[in-house]
Every structure is written in structure tokens, then in C-alpha cells.
Amino acid sequence: MQIIANGKLQEISAGCTVYQLLQYQAVTLKAAVVELNEKILKQEHWQSTLLQAGDRLEILVFMGGG
């Protein structure tokens, strides 16, 4: 099935959770914020939230530096 992640069409397996997608993309989980269909998704819900065809995700990862 297809979703849109950070503005790009992406093919994922049915039954994929937000958490699984983040792991697949090697996202630093402690520094990430996820918006699912224009709503912030709390980190405690990532493992239980199944992605659906047509979902829109924005994944933000905060980086330190100077």
C-alpha cells in the first residue's frame, strides 16, 4: 500500500506501524516527532498505530549542533 512520508510517495507493507516505519528509515527515535494526517502522534502510540493507505506522515528529527 502507499502512503506519503515527508512529501514523497512510499510503498509499505500492510500492517506496518509508525514505529516499524521509523525503524526501517533508521530515524533517531528519541529526537523524532511524527505528524500523522496533520495531527501530532504521541510517541507512546507509535507502536500501536497501524498505517493505512493514503496516510500522510511528516517526520521531524531534531539535531543538536552549533
MODELLER restraints for C-alpha pairs under 7 A, 6 or more apart:
rsr = mdl.restraints
at = mdl.atoms
rsr.add(forms.Gaussian(group=physical.xy_distance, feature=features.Distance(at['CA:1:A'], at['CA:11:A']), mean=5.60, stdev=0.5))
rsr.add(forms.Gaussian(group=physical.xy_distance, feature=features.Distance(at['CA:1:A'], at['CA:12:A']), mean=5.56, stdev=0.5))
rsr.add(forms.Gaussian(group=physical.xy_distance, feature=features.Distance(at['CA:1:A'], at['CA:13:A']), mean=6.21, stdev=0.5))
rsr.add(forms.Gaussian(group=physical.xy_distance, feature=features.Distance(at['CA:1:A'], at['CA:14:A']), mean=6.32, stdev=0.5))
rsr.add(forms.Gaussian(group=physical.xy_distance, feature=features.Distance(at['CA:1:A'], at['CA:53:A']), mean=5.44, stdev=0.5))
rsr.add(forms.Gaussian(group=physical.xy_distance, feature=features.Distance(at['CA:2:A'], at['CA:9:A']), mean=6.62, stdev=0.5))
rsr.add(forms.Gaussian(group=physical.xy_distance, feature=features.Distance(at['CA:2:A'], at['CA:10:A']), mean=5.49, stdev=0.5))
rsr.add(forms.Gaussian(group=physical.xy_distance, feature=features.Distance(at['CA:2:A'], at['CA:11:A']), mean=4.55, stdev=0.5))
rsr.add(forms.Gaussian(group=physical.xy_distance, feature=features.Distance(at['CA:2:A'], at['CA:12:A']), mean=6.12, stdev=0.5))
rsr.add(forms.Gaussian(group=physical.xy_distance, feature=features.Distance(at['CA:2:A'], at['CA:53:A']), mean=5.30, stdev=0.5))
rsr.add(forms.Gaussian(group=physical.xy_distance, feature=features.Distance(at['CA:2:A'], at['CA:54:A']), mean=6.05, stdev=0.5))
rsr.add(forms.Gaussian(group=physical.xy_distance, feature=features.Distance(at['CA:3:A'], at['CA:9:A']), mean=5.86, stdev=0.5))
rsr.add(forms.Gaussian(group=physical.xy_distance, feature=features.Distance(at['CA:3:A'], at['CA:10:A']), mean=5.38, stdev=0.5))
rsr.add(forms.Gaussian(group=physical.xy_distance, feature=features.Distance(at['CA:3:A'], at['CA:11:A']), mean=6.54, stdev=0.5))
rsr.add(forms.Gaussian(group=physical.xy_distance, feature=features.Distance(at['CA:3:A'], at['CA:53:A']), mean=5.63, stdev=0.5))
rsr.add(forms.Gaussian(group=physical.xy_distance, feature=features.Distance(at['CA:3:A'], at['CA:54:A']), mean=4.76, stdev=0.5))
rsr.add(forms.Gaussian(group=physical.xy_distance, feature=features.Distance(at['CA:3:A'], at['CA:55:A']), mean=5.05, stdev=0.5))
rsr.add(forms.Gaussian(group=physical.xy_distance, feature=features.Distance(at['CA:3:A'], at['CA:56:A']), mean=6.08, stdev=0.5))
rsr.add(forms.Gaussian(group=physical.xy_distance, feature=features.Distance(at['CA:4:A'], at['CA:10:A']), mean=5.80, stdev=0.5))
rsr.add(forms.Gaussian(group=physical.xy_distance, feature=features.Distance(at['CA:4:A'], at['CA:54:A']), mean=6.80, stdev=0.5))
rsr.add(forms.Gaussian(group=physical.xy_distance, feature=features.Distance(at['CA:4:A'], at['CA:55:A']), mean=6.29, stdev=0.5))
rsr.add(forms.Gaussian(group=physical.xy_distance, feature=features.Distance(at['CA:4:A'], at['CA:56:A']), mean=4.79, stdev=0.5))
rsr.add(forms.Gaussian(group=physical.xy_distance, feature=features.Distance(at['CA:4:A'], at['CA:57:A']), mean=6.12, stdev=0.5))
rsr.add(forms.Gaussian(group=physical.xy_distance, feature=features.Distance(at['CA:5:A'], at['CA:56:A']), mean=5.96, stdev=0.5))
rsr.add(forms.Gaussian(group=physical.xy_distance, feature=features.Distance(at['CA:5:A'], at['CA:57:A']), mean=4.63, stdev=0.5))
rsr.add(forms.Gaussian(group=physical.xy_distance, feature=features.Distance(at['CA:5:A'], at['CA:58:A']), mean=5.83, stdev=0.5))
rsr.add(forms.Gaussian(group=physical.xy_distance, feature=features.Distance(at['CA:6:A'], at['CA:57:A']), mean=6.11, stdev=0.5))
rsr.add(forms.Gaussian(group=physical.xy_distance, feature=features.Distance(at['CA:6:A'], at['CA:58:A']), mean=4.79, stdev=0.5))
rsr.add(forms.Gaussian(group=physical.xy_distance, feature=features.Distance(at['CA:6:A'], at['CA:59:A']), mean=6.37, stdev=0.5))
rsr.add(forms.Gaussian(group=physical.xy_distance, feature=features.Distance(at['CA:15:A'], at['CA:50:A']), mean=5.98, stdev=0.5))
rsr.add(forms.Gaussian(group=physical.xy_distance, feature=features.Distance(at['CA:15:A'], at['CA:51:A']), mean=6.90, stdev=0.5))
rsr.add(forms.Gaussian(group=physical.xy_distance, feature=features.Distance(at['CA:16:A'], at['CA:50:A']), mean=5.75, stdev=0.5))
rsr.add(forms.Gaussian(group=physical.xy_distance, feature=features.Distance(at['CA:16:A'], at['CA:51:A']), mean=5.88, stdev=0.5))
rsr.add(forms.Gaussian(group=physical.xy_distance, feature=features.Distance(at['CA:17:A'], at['CA:46:A']), mean=6.81, stdev=0.5))
rsr.add(forms.Gaussian(group=physical.xy_distance, feature=features.Distance(at['CA:17:A'], at['CA:47:A']), mean=5.96, stdev=0.5))
rsr.add(forms.Gaussian(group=physical.xy_distance, feature=features.Distance(at['CA:17:A'], at['CA:48:A']), mean=6.58, stdev=0.5))
rsr.add(forms.Gaussian(group=physical.xy_distance, feature=features.Distance(at['CA:17:A'], at['CA:49:A']), mean=5.38, stdev=0.5))
rsr.add(forms.Gaussian(group=physical.xy_distance, feature=features.Distance(at['CA:17:A'], at['CA:50:A']), mean=4.30, stdev=0.5))
rsr.add(forms.Gaussian(group=physical.xy_distance, feature=features.Distance(at['CA:17:A'], at['CA:51:A']), mean=5.59, stdev=0.5))
rsr.add(forms.Gaussian(group=physical.xy_distance, feature=features.Distance(at['CA:18:A'], at['CA:46:A']), mean=5.08, stdev=0.5))
rsr.add(forms.Gaussian(group=physical.xy_distance, feature=features.Distance(at['CA:18:A'], at['CA:47:A']), mean=6.37, stdev=0.5))
rsr.add(forms.Gaussian(group=physical.xy_distance, feature=features.Distance(at['CA:18:A'], at['CA:49:A']), mean=6.01, stdev=0.5))
rsr.add(forms.Gaussian(group=physical.xy_distance, feature=features.Distance(at['CA:18:A'], at['CA:50:A']), mean=6.50, stdev=0.5))
rsr.add(forms.Gaussian(group=physical.xy_distance, feature=features.Distance(at['CA:18:A'], at['CA:51:A']), mean=6.47, stdev=0.5))
rsr.add(forms.Gaussian(group=physical.xy_distance, feature=features.Distance(at['CA:19:A'], at['CA:46:A']), mean=4.92, stdev=0.5))
rsr.add(forms.Gaussian(group=physical.xy_distance, feature=features.Distance(at['CA:19:A'], at['CA:47:A']), mean=4.96, stdev=0.5))
rsr.add(forms.Gaussian(group=physical.xy_distance, feature=features.Distance(at['CA:31:A'], at['CA:61:A']), mean=5.42, stdev=0.5))
rsr.add(forms.Gaussian(group=physical.xy_distance, feature=features.Distance(at['CA:31:A'], at['CA:62:A']), mean=5.31, stdev=0.5))
rsr.add(forms.Gaussian(group=physical.xy_distance, feature=features.Distance(at['CA:32:A'], at['CA:59:A']), mean=6.85, stdev=0.5))
rsr.add(forms.Gaussian(group=physical.xy_distance, feature=features.Distance(at['CA:32:A'], at['CA:60:A']), mean=5.50, stdev=0.5))
rsr.add(forms.Gaussian(group=physical.xy_distance, feature=features.Distance(at['CA:32:A'], at['CA:61:A']), mean=4.35, stdev=0.5))
rsr.add(forms.Gaussian(group=physical.xy_distance, feature=features.Distance(at['CA:32:A'], at['CA:62:A']), mean=6.37, stdev=0.5))
rsr.add(forms.Gaussian(group=physical.xy_distance, feature=features.Distance(at['CA:33:A'], at['CA:59:A']), mean=5.95, stdev=0.5))
rsr.add(forms.Gaussian(group=physical.xy_distance, feature=features.Distance(at['CA:33:A'], at['CA:60:A']), mean=5.16, stdev=0.5))
rsr.add(forms.Gaussian(group=physical.xy_distance, feature=features.Distance(at['CA:33:A'], at['CA:61:A']), mean=6.45, stdev=0.5))
rsr.add(forms.Gaussian(group=physical.xy_distance, feature=features.Distance(at['CA:34:A'], at['CA:40:A']), mean=5.94, stdev=0.5))
rsr.add(forms.Gaussian(group=physical.xy_distance, feature=features.Distance(at['CA:34:A'], at['CA:41:A']), mean=5.65, stdev=0.5))
rsr.add(forms.Gaussian(group=physical.xy_distance, feature=features.Distance(at['CA:34:A'], at['CA:57:A']), mean=6.89, stdev=0.5))
rsr.add(forms.Gaussian(group=physical.xy_distance, feature=features.Distance(at['CA:34:A'], at['CA:58:A']), mean=5.83, stdev=0.5))
rsr.add(forms.Gaussian(group=physical.xy_distance, feature=features.Distance(at['CA:34:A'], at['CA:59:A']), mean=4.79, stdev=0.5))
rsr.add(forms.Gaussian(group=physical.xy_distance, feature=features.Distance(at['CA:34:A'], at['CA:60:A']), mean=6.40, stdev=0.5))
rsr.add(forms.Gaussian(group=physical.xy_distance, feature=features.Distance(at['CA:35:A'], at['CA:41:A']), mean=5.63, stdev=0.5))
rsr.add(forms.Gaussian(group=physical.xy_distance, feature=features.Distance(at['CA:35:A'], at['CA:57:A']), mean=5.59, stdev=0.5))
rsr.add(forms.Gaussian(group=physical.xy_distance, feature=features.Distance(at['CA:35:A'], at['CA:58:A']), mean=5.04, stdev=0.5))
rsr.add(forms.Gaussian(group=physical.xy_distance, feature=features.Distance(at['CA:35:A'], at['CA:59:A']), mean=6.53, stdev=0.5))
rsr.add(forms.Gaussian(group=physical.xy_distance, feature=features.Distance(at['CA:36:A'], at['CA:56:A']), mean=5.82, stdev=0.5))
rsr.add(forms.Gaussian(group=physical.xy_distance, feature=features.Distance(at['CA:36:A'], at['CA:57:A']), mean=4.72, stdev=0.5))
rsr.add(forms.Gaussian(group=physical.xy_distance, feature=features.Distance(at['CA:36:A'], at['CA:58:A']), mean=6.68, stdev=0.5))
rsr.add(forms.Gaussian(group=physical.xy_distance, feature=features.Distance(at['CA:37:A'], at['CA:55:A']), mean=6.18, stdev=0.5))
rsr.add(forms.Gaussian(group=physical.xy_distance, feature=features.Distance(at['CA:37:A'], at['CA:56:A']), mean=4.99, stdev=0.5))
rsr.add(forms.Gaussian(group=physical.xy_distance, feature=features.Distance(at['CA:37:A'], at['CA:57:A']), mean=6.29, stdev=0.5))
